[in-house]
């Protein structure tokens, strides 16, 4: 079983050396590594890459399909927060992710979702309390308590929040963080409570502040939030405190690249490839106690072959000694998967999203490209027949969030910077509770886009002129179990059409999915109303 030798330039990250030699693999493990200066092959053999923080659900693919795409880019393992499906299906959703992931040659390491629901200010499909967390964290395959989003609760010593951290400490599992913009004394309190990582830093000052108090920083480069350029210079003085992650990766972006793209960029900026690879591979292995091989005798044989350490083109990927990708092609076959769901939304009418003006000052959410944070702007509302409507001239569009779990009236707000001059888009991928979120130019298209998602019980949709399209996501309204490359192509077509509608955002659907994410300031919309993330309370639509 998987017995062979592999020769070339061997990268030993533990000794920080590169030498010519041969890796001997037997039964999926590294039997020995033999130095041999006579080896006449120029490629490099090194441990596989690790994404230190990702929500697999953001790829819109079940884990088995995610793996098929990721291995092509040299990824052999992920530290995965199943927070999204947990908010829909609870522990059953986490079990689904674990069981599906076990069916393919890839190493998924899941966490126990700490914030289900993320806040009491939105409707989620399930909840996970202290009893459930204790059960999850007691399992060997659950490696950590996933991102603690309620940073105000940690900073203020909330008993329930601190109880979750104590459970993780009792089980000897690390706790991931989520504290955008938190610095100074608040950062100290957050970290000293037991939080060990953060992937939400977006400035160097913030990252350095958190490192100063003992935290590790996960440099994130996802489909929406991109912090690589702002944070990569942490590698100069703090490579031991750096991990690399994507957090959220849409399927079309996953086809193009994964953590390998970040490695290439870091090396191109002049950072030592061995130090970069140490941060990408050894730091997550050591922090989360992962059983991912590092090319040492006795290790599981997780390996990649690259042409060189500068261009870093992936030629082969091995997991447990099995060749799973070669020359840009996945060798993992698709598998059949179930489609559990929780979806009870009912179709809407235009009358349900009418907004009666209350003053001449309207609070508008300001979206920022490549960021999860938003701003607030006061504008004069555009009113037609007593209804506040989208104002294309000033790039102010109507935003709707509809409860997908129970019959309810929709919440309505307004947003800037989507740039649409016509049409609408909608999605049941809407962090963190995954209600339906939609944005559009006019009420008719908005309702059409929302009702397409309702009809399919989950998906991402687009309405533009006479065109209406949807990518169904039957697994929890978040994922598809069909071929990942077909899902990626379908999503790419929707994304391209959204740009033809006028959006200048790099990832309009991904950006939309975060407009209901209440734990990221400043102004967001939940199914219950407009929410101020700074005061952590609801706010009026009109000033």
C-alpha positions as MATLAB code, in Angstrom:
seq = 'XXXXXXXXXXXXXXXXXXXXXXXXXXXXXXXXXXXXXXXXXXXXXXXXXXXXXXXXXXXXXXXXXXXXXXXXXXXXXXXXXXXXXXXXXXXXXXXXXXXXXXXXXXXXXXXXXXXXXXXXXXXXXXXXXXXXXXXXXXXXXXXXXXXXXXXXXXXXXXXXXXXXXXXXXXXXXXXXXXXXXXXXXXXXXXXXXXXXXXXXXXXXXXXXXXXXXXXXXXXXXXXXXXXXXXXXXXXXXXXXXXXXXXXXXXXXXXXXXXXXXXXXXXXXXXXXXXXXXXXXXXXXXXXXXXXXXXXXXXXXXXXXXXXXXXXXXXXXXXXXXXXXXXXXXXXXXXXXXXXXXXXXXXXXXXXXXXXXXXXXXXXXXXXXXXXXXXXXXXXXXXXXXXXXXXXXXXXXXXXXXXXXXXXXXXXXXXXXXXXXXXXXXXXXXXXXXXXXXXXXXXXXXXXXXXXXXXXXXXXXXXXXXXXXXXXXXXXXXXXXXXXXXXXXXXXXXXXXXXXXXXXXXXXXXXXXXXXXXXXXXXXXXXXXXXXXXXXXXXXXXXX';
ca = [
       0.000    0.000    0.000;
       1.565    3.303   -1.180;
       5.144    1.935   -1.155;
       7.554    3.983   -3.302;
      10.504    6.363   -3.282;
      10.611   10.019   -4.224;
      13.898   11.779   -5.023;
      14.859   15.436   -5.401;
      15.845   18.437   -3.306;
      14.388   17.701    0.126;
      13.233   20.612    2.276;
      13.664   19.820    5.968;
      11.846   22.577    7.845;
      12.816   21.288   11.278;
      16.547   21.627   10.605;
      16.028   24.499    8.117;
      18.146   22.706    5.510;
      17.749   21.639    1.894;
      19.629   18.629    0.578;
      19.516   16.152   -2.289;
      18.082   12.808   -1.347;
      15.281   10.272   -1.406;
      12.107    9.886    0.638;
      11.115    6.269    1.212;
       7.365    5.807    1.758;
       5.777    2.615    3.072;
       2.136    2.125    4.002;
       1.394    5.828    3.825;
       4.242    6.860    6.152;
       7.763    8.190    5.709;
       9.983    5.180    6.446;
      13.239    7.067    5.945;
      14.848   10.116    4.372;
      18.194    9.346    2.741;
      20.756   12.013    1.844;
      22.213   11.326   -1.589;
      24.280   13.936   -3.428;
      24.087   11.876   -6.633;
      20.358   12.536   -7.040;
      19.920   14.270  -10.388;
      16.493   15.867  -10.041;
      15.953   19.594   -9.645;
      12.454   19.698   -8.173;
      11.808   20.201   -4.448;
      10.026   17.870   -2.025;
       8.519   19.461    1.081;
       5.648   19.046    3.556;
       2.156   19.975    2.348;
       0.534   23.356    2.965;
      -2.015   24.114    5.692;
      -4.805   26.689    5.766;
      -4.831   27.688    9.439;
      -8.367   29.104    9.469;
     -11.140   28.522    6.954;
     -14.867   28.007    6.806;
     -15.173   25.188    4.270;
     -18.781   26.225    3.734;
     -17.635   29.494    2.118;
     -16.376   27.492   -0.850;
     -20.008   26.438   -1.411;
     -18.649   22.889   -1.571;
     -18.994   20.019    0.877;
     -15.611   19.022    2.387;
     -15.074   16.113   -0.020;
     -15.400   18.448   -3.015;
     -13.337   21.186   -1.362;
     -10.513   18.682   -0.954;
     -10.592   17.776   -4.649;
      -9.862   21.404   -5.582;
      -7.500   22.305   -2.728;
      -5.002   19.459   -3.236;
      -4.217   20.751   -6.731;
      -2.634   23.777   -5.012;
      -0.584   21.754   -2.523;
      -2.979   22.053    0.409;
      -3.089   18.863    2.472;
      -4.899   20.074    5.588;
      -7.181   22.777    6.920;
      -8.042   24.068   10.366;
     -11.758   24.422    9.714;
     -14.391   26.258   11.722;
     -17.791   24.651   10.934;
     -19.477   27.732   12.357;
     -21.656   28.310    9.289;
     -23.356   24.918    9.155;
     -23.487   24.827   12.969;
     -25.632   27.971   12.920;
     -28.028   26.153   10.595;
     -27.987   22.557   11.863;
     -26.096   22.635   15.193;
     -24.024   19.604   16.214;
     -25.625   17.566   13.430;
     -24.058   19.967   10.956;
     -20.616   19.583   12.510;
     -21.010   15.799   12.404;
     -21.909   16.055    8.731;
     -18.699   17.975    7.970;
     -16.522   15.534    9.921;
     -18.060   12.436    8.355;
     -18.025   13.779    4.813;
     -14.402   14.917    5.166;
     -13.299   11.483    6.344;
     -14.319    9.947    3.031;
     -11.489   11.521    1.035;
      -7.666   11.587    1.362;
      -7.319   14.997    3.004;
      -6.827   16.174    6.584;
      -9.700   18.278    7.884;
      -9.319   19.480   11.478;
     -12.579   20.892   12.761;
     -13.203   23.116   15.770;
     -16.085   23.401   18.206;
     -18.083   26.451   17.151;
     -18.079   28.906   20.042;
     -20.804   31.308   18.947;
     -23.960   29.512   17.837;
     -25.891   31.695   17.519;
     -23.292   34.404   17.022;
     -25.477   37.021   18.724;
     -28.973   37.192   20.236;
     -29.833   39.881   17.685;
     -30.531   37.538   14.753;
     -32.393   34.320   14.067;
     -30.251   31.208   13.696;
     -31.290   27.628   13.076;
     -29.688   26.141   16.159;
     -27.669   26.773   19.304;
     -24.663   25.186   20.976;
     -24.318   25.651   24.714;
     -21.761   24.663   27.340;
     -22.926   21.051   27.526;
     -22.608   20.611   23.775;
     -19.215   22.351   23.740;
     -17.902   20.080   26.484;
     -18.970   17.061   24.437;
     -17.385   18.389   21.239;
     -14.114   19.487   22.839;
     -13.769   16.092   24.465;
     -13.470   14.468   21.048;
      -9.984   13.841   19.638;
     -10.925   15.066   16.164;
     -12.058   18.451   17.523;
      -8.816   20.377   17.851;
      -9.841   23.765   19.213;
     -12.581   26.146   20.300;
     -13.261   28.114   17.153;
     -13.287   31.861   16.814;
     -14.645   33.673   19.852;
     -16.633   36.375   18.067;
     -18.191   37.862   21.164;
     -15.116   39.909   22.006;
     -17.118   42.435   24.071;
     -18.279   39.506   26.217;
     -14.690   38.349   26.726;
     -13.387   41.821   27.498;
     -16.199   42.436   29.994;
     -15.901   38.987   31.600;
     -19.370   37.692   30.675;
     -19.958   34.486   32.678;
     -21.409   32.452   29.801;
     -18.660   33.468   27.381;
     -15.911   32.833   29.908;
     -17.466   29.454   30.683;
     -16.840   28.398   27.079;
     -13.182   29.399   27.344;
     -12.848   27.485   30.611;
     -14.227   24.336   28.961;
     -11.574   24.595   26.220;
      -8.834   25.123   28.810;
     -10.019   22.079   30.783;
      -9.815   19.964   27.632;
      -6.383   21.356   26.732;
      -7.614   22.870   23.449;
      -6.574   26.328   22.121;
      -9.131   29.083   21.554;
      -9.246   31.022   18.278;
      -9.994   34.714   18.310;
     -12.048   37.201   16.336;
     -11.555   40.792   17.477;
     -11.390   43.268   14.579;
      -9.817   46.589   15.516;
      -9.312   45.671   19.179;
      -6.085   47.169   20.570;
      -4.501   48.396   23.776;
      -6.049   47.488   27.112;
      -8.980   45.721   25.478;
      -6.586   43.545   23.455;
      -4.710   42.668   26.639;
      -7.919   41.597   28.405;
      -9.072   39.576   25.408;
      -5.789   37.721   25.055;
      -5.208   37.156   28.764;
      -8.636   35.509   28.918;
      -7.123   32.674   26.897;
      -7.556   33.688   23.243;
      -4.544   32.555   21.214;
      -5.029   33.670   17.582;
      -6.754   36.300   15.484;
      -7.436   36.406   11.740;
      -9.307   39.726   11.799;
      -6.378   42.174   12.012;
      -6.414   44.712    9.215;
      -3.617   47.084   10.294;
      -0.013   46.495   11.319;
      -0.475   48.471   14.539;
      -3.335   46.214   15.597;
      -1.370   43.054   14.797;
       1.726   44.225   16.669;
      -0.394   45.164   19.676;
      -1.863   41.672   19.794;
       1.522   39.998   19.318;
       2.859   42.088   22.182;
       0.327   40.454   24.496;
       1.157   36.945   23.284;
      -1.240   36.285   20.416;
      -0.484   34.634   17.058;
      -1.707   36.404   13.919;
      -3.292   34.557   11.011;
      -2.616   36.575    7.871;
      -5.789   36.320    5.839;
      -6.247   36.461    2.095;
      -9.758   35.358    1.207;
     -12.299   36.168   -1.476;
     -13.623   39.249    0.329;
     -11.205   40.199    3.121;
      -7.632   40.607    1.935;
      -5.049   41.560    4.563;
      -1.867   40.058    3.096;
      -0.361   43.348    1.946;
      -1.110   45.084    5.237;
       0.357   42.323    7.423;
       2.980   40.316    5.533;
       5.835   42.387    6.950;
       5.167   40.674   10.275;
       7.392   37.991    8.738;
      10.406   40.261    9.212;
      10.465   40.204   13.014;
       7.724   37.774   14.064;
       7.679   34.705   11.779;
       7.082   32.502   14.821;
       3.833   34.393   15.486;
       2.473   34.206   11.924;
       0.140   31.676   10.299;
      -1.483   31.922    6.860;
      -5.200   31.482    6.188;
      -7.981   32.220    3.743;
     -10.977   32.345    6.134;
     -13.495   32.463    3.283;
     -12.767   31.213   -0.233;
     -15.368   31.171   -2.983;
     -15.237   28.236   -5.419;
     -13.997   30.136   -8.474;
     -11.136   31.582   -6.421;
     -10.284   28.133   -5.049;
      -9.919   26.861   -8.613;
      -7.294   29.568   -9.198;
      -5.229   29.104   -6.044;
      -5.090   28.678   -2.288;
      -2.341   29.064    0.340;
       0.259   28.445   -2.391;
      -0.562   31.875   -3.810;
       0.310   33.504   -0.484;
       3.600   31.587   -0.325;
       4.531   32.819   -3.811;
       3.738   36.433   -2.908;
       5.677   36.287    0.359;
       8.760   34.863   -1.361;
       8.452   37.439   -4.151;
       8.559   40.178   -1.510;
      11.961   38.868   -0.461;
      11.147   36.687    2.535;
      13.181   33.519    3.033;
      11.170   30.580    1.611;
      12.128   28.392    4.578;
      10.791   30.940    7.067;
       7.607   31.383    5.027;
       7.058   27.631    4.873;
       7.771   27.345    8.604;
       4.934   29.811    9.250;
       2.591   28.103    6.791;
       3.255   24.522    7.890;
       4.993   24.103   11.249;
       3.276   26.946   13.082;
      -0.261   25.530   12.634;
       0.944   21.975   13.288;
       2.501   23.026   16.581;
      -0.270   25.390   17.642;
      -3.182   23.029   17.011;
      -1.265   19.755   17.586;
      -2.056   18.427   14.120;
      -0.882   15.030   12.949;
       0.279   16.348    9.584;
       3.607   14.975    8.394;
       6.758   17.110    8.200;
       8.926   14.702    6.175;
      10.443   13.067    9.240;
      10.817    9.279    9.590;
       7.635    7.829   11.067;
       5.471   10.762    9.922;
       2.349   10.438    7.848;
       3.428   11.159    4.247;
       1.912   14.571    3.520;
       4.183   15.969    0.813;
       4.210   18.240   -2.192;
       6.599   18.441   -5.123;
       7.260   21.916   -6.554;
       9.426   23.061   -9.451;
      11.394   25.509   -7.268;
      10.921   27.631   -4.164;
      10.445   30.888   -6.066;
       7.869   30.093   -8.756;
       6.413   27.433   -6.430;
       4.424   25.617   -9.086;
       2.800   22.524   -7.580;
       3.609   19.361   -9.524;
       2.337   16.707   -7.127;
       0.469   16.474   -3.827;
       0.450   13.452   -1.499;
      -1.794   12.801    1.508;
      -1.091    9.761    3.726;
       1.287    8.698    0.977;
      -1.398    8.709   -1.704;
      -0.875   10.804   -4.836;
      -3.962   13.051   -4.858;
      -3.049   15.692   -7.451;
      -0.609   15.893  -10.336;
       0.205   18.645  -12.830;
      -2.859   20.715  -12.031;
      -5.331   17.819  -12.026;
      -7.109   16.386   -9.006;
      -6.957   12.615   -8.578;
      -9.651   12.484   -5.874;
     -12.971   11.211   -7.272;
     -16.289   12.842   -6.380;
     -18.458   10.975   -3.881;
     -22.178   10.967   -3.208;
     -23.310   13.071   -0.252;
     -26.568   13.757    1.576;
     -28.181   17.208    1.608;
     -29.459   18.040    5.119;
     -31.164   21.424    5.383;
     -33.314   23.743    7.539;
     -35.241   26.109    5.289;
     -38.791   27.342    5.861;
     -38.863   30.811    4.291;
     -41.890   31.772    2.221;
     -41.968   33.899   -0.946;
     -42.152   37.677   -0.519;
     -44.154   40.380   -2.239;
     -43.033   43.894   -3.133;
     -45.376   45.331   -0.517;
     -43.347   43.595    2.197;
     -40.168   45.533    1.404;
     -41.725   48.993    1.139;
     -40.091   51.577    3.407;
     -42.159   54.520    4.607;
     -39.974   57.637    5.106;
     -39.717   58.895    8.695;
     -37.275   61.767    8.171;
     -35.072   63.342    5.507;
     -31.918   61.661    6.859;
     -31.444   57.984    6.005;
     -28.715   55.832    7.605;
     -26.878   53.964    4.883;
     -24.390   51.096    5.268;
     -21.113   51.764    3.453;
     -19.472   48.625    2.080;
     -15.694   48.557    1.514;
     -14.040   46.384   -1.096;
     -11.852   43.691    0.443;
     -13.011   44.415    3.999;
     -15.630   42.976    6.339;
     -15.963   46.231    8.274;
     -18.506   48.768    7.064;
     -19.151   52.466    7.577;
     -22.217   54.651    8.090;
     -23.375   57.537    5.958;
     -26.390   59.843    6.260;
     -28.121   60.604    2.950;
     -31.323   62.168    1.698;
     -33.670   59.312    0.784;
     -35.139   58.948   -2.695;
     -38.906   58.550   -2.397;
     -41.301   57.231   -5.047;
     -45.027   56.908   -4.304;
     -44.374   57.066   -0.577;
     -41.739   54.301   -0.732;
     -38.029   54.856   -0.098;
     -36.316   53.278   -3.106;
     -32.834   52.712   -4.419;
     -30.998   55.748   -5.750;
     -28.705   54.572   -8.550;
     -27.397   58.080   -9.213;
     -25.912   58.169   -5.708;
     -25.186   54.412   -5.549;
     -27.666   53.811   -2.726;
     -29.418   50.454   -3.066;
     -32.033   48.623   -1.041;
     -30.773   45.757    1.166;
     -33.093   43.019    2.470;
     -32.606   40.217    5.008;
     -35.304   37.538    5.313;
     -35.548   34.928    8.081;
     -35.111   31.546    6.380;
     -36.009   29.385    9.381;
     -39.488   30.674   10.253;
     -42.149   32.747    8.547;
     -41.409   36.407    9.301;
     -41.451   39.872    7.797;
     -38.185   40.961    6.127;
     -35.800   43.591    7.467;
     -34.896   46.394    5.053;
     -32.018   48.886    4.957;
     -29.888   50.685    2.374;
     -26.288   50.297    1.271;
     -23.625   52.088   -0.781;
     -20.728   50.927   -2.997;
     -22.265   47.903   -4.689;
     -22.414   50.000   -7.839;
     -25.275   48.193   -9.582;
     -27.069   50.210  -12.251;
     -29.697   47.499  -12.717;
     -30.757   44.122  -11.361;
     -30.424   42.362   -8.007;
     -28.564   39.510   -6.327;
     -29.541   37.325   -3.365;
     -27.968   34.584   -1.277;
     -28.698   32.176    1.562;
     -24.986   32.402    2.430;
     -25.234   35.282    4.894;
     -22.900   35.206    7.871;
     -23.444   34.270   10.594;
     -26.987   32.942   10.764;
     -27.448   32.419    7.019;
     -30.780   34.023    6.512;
     -31.456   35.275    2.980;
     -29.680   38.524    2.101;
     -30.301   40.505   -1.094;
     -29.345   43.820   -2.672;
     -30.778   45.426   -5.771;
     -31.748   48.487   -7.734;
     -35.527   48.106   -7.723;
     -38.048   46.272   -5.578;
     -39.301   44.017   -8.374;
     -35.887   42.528   -9.135;
     -35.110   42.220   -5.420;
     -38.242   40.181   -4.803;
     -37.552   38.006   -7.834;
     -33.980   37.264   -6.677;
     -35.114   36.459   -3.127;
     -37.910   34.184   -4.280;
     -35.540   32.215   -6.513;
     -33.549   31.361   -3.364;
     -36.730   30.525   -1.462;
     -37.891   28.183   -4.237;
     -34.599   26.229   -4.230;
     -34.384   26.253   -0.400;
     -30.957   27.827   -0.637;
     -28.580   29.217   -3.223;
     -27.134   32.337   -4.795;
     -29.252   34.088   -7.412;
     -29.121   36.952   -9.861;
     -31.781   38.879  -11.755;
     -30.714   41.169  -14.598;
     -33.198   42.328  -17.198;
     -34.904   39.256  -18.615;
     -32.206   36.978  -17.176;
     -32.683   35.137  -13.889;
     -30.163   32.570  -12.658;
     -29.510   30.583   -9.493;
     -26.808   28.262   -8.206;
     -28.676   25.858   -5.886;
     -27.014   25.105   -2.531;
     -29.098   22.262   -1.089;
     -26.719   21.291    1.740;
     -27.869   23.537    4.610;
     -28.492   26.297    2.063;
     -24.700   26.745    2.065;
     -23.063   24.082   -0.077;
     -23.383   21.833   -3.072;
     -22.277   18.188   -3.221;
     -21.949   18.226   -7.017;
     -18.633   18.438   -8.876;
     -16.640   21.349   -7.443;
     -15.345   22.530  -10.800;
     -18.891   22.751  -12.191;
     -20.022   24.669   -9.101;
     -17.057   27.016   -9.526;
     -17.899   27.662  -13.178;
     -21.568   28.311  -12.369;
     -20.607   30.705   -9.604;
     -18.047   32.414  -11.882;
     -20.791   33.097  -14.435;
     -22.986   34.675  -11.750;
     -20.058   36.740  -10.503;
     -19.258   37.960  -14.027;
     -22.890   38.922  -14.601;
     -22.910   40.855  -11.313;
     -19.950   42.853  -12.582;
     -21.768   43.529  -15.858;
     -24.553   44.987  -13.721;
     -22.052   47.652  -12.686;
     -20.457   46.358   -9.494;
     -16.803   47.305   -9.028;
     -16.438   45.075   -5.967;
     -13.987   42.246   -6.508;
     -16.428   39.738   -5.018;
     -19.970   41.175   -4.866;
     -21.629   37.964   -3.644;
     -18.996   37.447   -0.957;
     -19.278   41.069    0.149;
     -23.056   40.711    0.296;
     -22.717   37.630    2.492;
     -21.025   39.729    5.191;
     -23.590   42.533    5.300;
     -25.542   40.601    7.946;
     -22.420   39.835   10.024;
     -23.271   41.712   13.201;
     -20.026   40.959   15.052;
     -18.026   43.077   12.581;
     -18.577   46.837   12.969;
     -19.946   49.238   11.979;
     -23.446   49.064   10.524;
     -25.073   45.766    9.454;
     -28.554   44.341    8.865;
     -29.963   41.274   10.610;
     -33.334   39.640    9.973;
     -34.532   41.644   12.989;
     -33.352   45.087   11.901;
     -30.499   47.535   11.413;
     -27.660   46.888   13.846;
     -24.854   49.121   15.155;
     -21.781   46.938   15.756;
     -20.064   49.632   17.810;
     -22.785   49.849   20.450;
     -23.864   46.222   19.867;
     -27.507   47.268   19.660;
     -30.234   47.924   17.119;
     -30.486   51.374   15.604;
     -33.115   53.314   13.657;
     -33.061   53.375    9.870;
     -33.703   57.122    9.918;
     -31.632   59.656   11.853;
];
